[in-house]
Amino acid sequence: MATNQLFSGNVLVNEVDQERANHWHFNVGGKIYNYDLMFEPSIFANLVSPSVIDVLYGLKMEMKDTFWAGLGYASSGMMAAQGGVILNDFGSRFGKLRLGVLANYGMLKGLGELGPGAELYVGYNFDMK
């Protein structure tokens, strides 16, 4: 559980009084291992003082030292897909370079008008075994 904007109140931005609402975040998930495969189900909930509640459901599958792929759905109507590759022994015999992409699309009328979105992911992991 996490929170931001713990204290609500008003903030003056460009001569407009903006209300700061409490944000609460809850996350639960796990990893299920099966030989060289890992499955990672998760549920993430965002609550904004109590008028907005958004729940995100996700499932990621990873093959050890090879690739990962995942799907997600949010109760706000957002669908997401992700995938990437894992390059072993990159830079050193203990390093792993991860390159991937995340794409999302709003399924509801208001979100669908925004069009699809995409993010690139670059990560480097040090294995300290």
C-alpha positions as CSV (number, residue, x, y, z in Angstrom):
1,M,0.0,0.0,0.0
2,A,1.2,3.5,-0.8
3,T,-0.1,7.0,-0.9
4,N,0.7,10.3,-2.4
5,Q,-0.9,13.7,-1.8
6,L,-1.6,12.4,1.7
7,F,-2.9,15.8,2.8
8,S,-5.7,17.2,0.7
9,G,-6.2,20.9,0.1
10,N,-6.2,23.6,-2.6
11,V,-3.2,24.7,-4.6
12,L,-3.1,27.9,-6.7
13,V,-1.8,27.1,-10.3
14,N,-1.8,29.9,-12.9
15,E,-4.4,31.8,-10.9
16,V,-6.7,28.7,-10.8
17,D,-7.5,27.1,-7.5
18,Q,-6.8,23.3,-8.0
19,E,-8.0,20.8,-5.4
20,R,-5.5,18.2,-4.2
21,A,-7.2,14.9,-3.5
22,N,-5.8,11.9,-1.5
23,H,-4.4,9.1,-3.7
24,W,-4.2,5.5,-2.4
25,H,-2.5,2.6,-4.2
26,F,-2.8,-1.1,-3.4
27,N,-0.7,-3.8,-5.1
28,V,-0.9,-7.6,-4.8
29,G,0.8,-10.2,-7.0
30,G,3.2,-13.1,-7.1
31,K,5.5,-15.2,-9.2
32,I,4.8,-18.8,-10.1
33,Y,7.8,-20.7,-11.3
34,N,7.7,-23.7,-13.7
35,Y,11.2,-24.8,-14.8
36,D,12.4,-22.0,-17.1
37,L,9.0,-20.2,-17.2
38,M,7.7,-17.7,-14.7
39,F,4.1,-16.4,-14.5
40,E,3.5,-13.1,-12.7
41,P,-0.2,-12.3,-12.0
42,S,-0.9,-8.9,-10.4
43,I,-3.8,-6.6,-9.3
44,F,-3.1,-2.9,-8.8
45,A,-5.8,-0.6,-7.4
46,N,-5.8,3.2,-7.5
47,L,-8.3,5.1,-5.3
48,V,-8.6,8.8,-5.5
49,S,-10.6,10.3,-2.7
50,P,-13.2,8.2,-3.1
51,S,-14.7,9.3,-6.5
52,V,-12.2,7.5,-8.7
53,I,-11.5,3.8,-8.4
54,D,-9.4,2.1,-11.1
55,V,-8.3,-1.5,-10.9
56,L,-5.6,-2.9,-13.2
57,Y,-5.3,-6.6,-13.8
58,G,-2.1,-8.0,-15.4
59,L,-0.4,-11.3,-16.3
60,K,3.2,-11.5,-17.4
61,M,5.0,-14.6,-18.7
62,E,8.8,-14.8,-18.8
63,M,11.1,-17.4,-20.2
64,K,14.4,-17.4,-18.3
65,D,17.1,-15.3,-20.0
66,T,15.1,-15.2,-23.3
67,F,12.0,-13.0,-23.5
68,W,8.8,-11.8,-21.7
69,A,5.3,-11.0,-22.8
70,G,2.3,-9.7,-20.9
71,L,-1.3,-8.5,-21.1
72,G,-3.2,-6.1,-18.9
73,Y,-6.7,-4.6,-18.5
74,A,-7.8,-1.6,-16.4
75,S,-11.4,-1.1,-15.2
76,S,-11.1,2.4,-16.8
77,G,-11.2,0.7,-20.2
78,M,-7.5,0.6,-21.0
79,M,-6.0,-2.5,-22.6
80,A,-2.2,-3.1,-22.7
81,A,0.3,-5.5,-24.2
82,Q,4.0,-5.7,-23.5
83,G,6.9,-7.8,-24.7
84,G,10.7,-7.8,-24.9
85,V,13.9,-9.7,-25.2
86,I,16.6,-10.5,-22.6
87,L,20.2,-10.3,-23.8
88,N,22.5,-12.4,-21.5
89,D,26.1,-11.7,-20.7
90,F,25.8,-8.1,-22.0
91,G,28.7,-6.0,-20.9
92,S,29.9,-8.7,-18.4
93,R,29.2,-12.3,-17.7
94,F,26.8,-11.2,-15.0
95,G,24.9,-8.5,-16.9
96,K,21.5,-8.7,-18.7
97,L,20.2,-6.1,-21.0
98,R,16.3,-6.0,-21.4
99,L,14.8,-4.3,-24.4
100,G,11.0,-4.1,-24.7
101,V,7.9,-2.2,-25.7
102,L,4.5,-1.5,-24.0
103,A,1.5,-0.6,-26.1
104,N,-1.9,0.5,-24.7
105,Y,-5.2,1.5,-26.2
106,G,-8.3,3.0,-24.6
107,M,-11.4,0.8,-25.3
108,L,-14.0,3.3,-24.0
109,K,-15.3,6.2,-26.0
110,G,-13.4,8.9,-24.2
111,L,-10.1,7.0,-24.0
112,G,-10.3,5.7,-27.5
113,E,-10.3,9.2,-28.9
114,L,-6.8,9.7,-27.5
115,G,-5.4,6.9,-29.8
116,P,-2.9,4.2,-29.0
117,G,0.2,4.8,-26.9
118,A,3.6,3.1,-26.8
119,E,6.6,3.1,-24.5
120,L,10.1,1.7,-25.0
121,Y,11.7,-0.1,-22.1
122,V,15.5,-0.4,-21.6
123,G,16.8,-2.0,-18.4
124,Y,20.1,-3.4,-17.3
125,N,20.2,-6.1,-14.5
126,F,23.3,-7.1,-12.5
127,D,23.1,-10.7,-11.3
128,M,25.1,-10.8,-8.1
129,K,25.2,-14.6,-7.5
